[in-house]
Amino acid sequence: MTDERWQQLLRLIDETFADYLSGLVALRKRIVVDLKRKLSGMVLDRPDVDESLPRMRPVGSTRRRRARERRKRRS
C-alpha cells in the first residue's frame, strides 16, 4: 500500500473514533438526564445512625444450643 492509501485509512479510523466518542458523550448525557428525572422525586437522605443500627443484646442474654448427638448410619 502506498503512503497516500495509509493516510486515507488513518483519517477514516480517526473520523470513526471521533464519531464513536461523540456518540458516547450523547449517551452519557441522556443517561444523566434520565437518572435525574427518576431521582427528582426521591428522598436520598440517610436515616439517623441510631435508627439504622440493629439493637445489641446484652452479652449474657443469648442462649446456646446443645450439640446434638450424631445418629449412626445404617449399613
C-alpha positions in Angstrom: 0.0 0.0 0.0 1.1 3.5 -0.7 1.6 6.2 1.8 -1.4 8.1 0.5 -3.6 5.0 1.0 -2.3 4.6 4.6 -3.1 8.3 5.2 -6.7 7.8 3.9 -7.1 4.7 6.1 -5.8 6.6 9.2 -8.1 9.5 8.5 -11.1 7.1 8.2 -10.1 5.5 11.6 -9.8 8.9 13.2 -13.2 10.0 12.0 -14.8 6.8 13.1 -13.3 7.1 16.5 -14.4 10.7 16.8 -18.0 9.7 15.9 -17.8 6.9 18.5 -16.7 9.3 21.2 -19.4 11.9 20.4 -22.0 9.1 20.5 -20.7 8.1 24.0 -21.0 11.7 25.2 -24.5 12.0 23.9 -25.4 8.6 25.5 -24.0 9.7 28.8 -25.9 13.0 28.7 -29.2 11.1 28.1 -28.5 8.7 30.9 -27.7 11.5 33.4 -30.9 13.4 32.4 -33.0 10.2 32.8 -31.5 9.4 36.2 -32.0 13.0 37.4 -35.6 12.8 36.2 -36.2 9.4 38.0 -34.5 10.6 41.2 -36.1 14.0 41.4 -39.0 12.8 43.5 -37.0 10.5 45.8 -35.5 11.4 49.1 -32.0 10.1 49.3 -31.1 11.3 52.8 -29.6 8.6 55.1 -31.6 7.8 58.3 -30.2 8.6 61.7 -27.4 6.3 62.7 -29.4 5.2 65.9 -32.3 4.1 63.8 -30.3 2.2 61.2 -28.2 0.1 63.6 -29.7 -3.1 65.0 -30.2 -3.2 68.7 -27.5 -5.1 70.5 -28.3 -7.7 73.2 -26.5 -7.9 76.5 -23.8 -10.5 76.4 -25.4 -12.9 78.9 -28.9 -13.0 77.3 -28.1 -15.3 74.4 -28.9 -19.0 74.7 -26.5 -21.5 73.3 -27.9 -24.7 71.8 -26.5 -28.0 72.9 -24.8 -30.0 70.2 -26.9 -33.0 69.2 -25.5 -36.4 69.1 -25.0 -37.8 65.7 -27.1 -40.8 64.7 -25.3 -43.8 63.5 -25.9 -44.7 59.9 -27.4 -48.0 59.0 -25.2 -50.1 56.7 
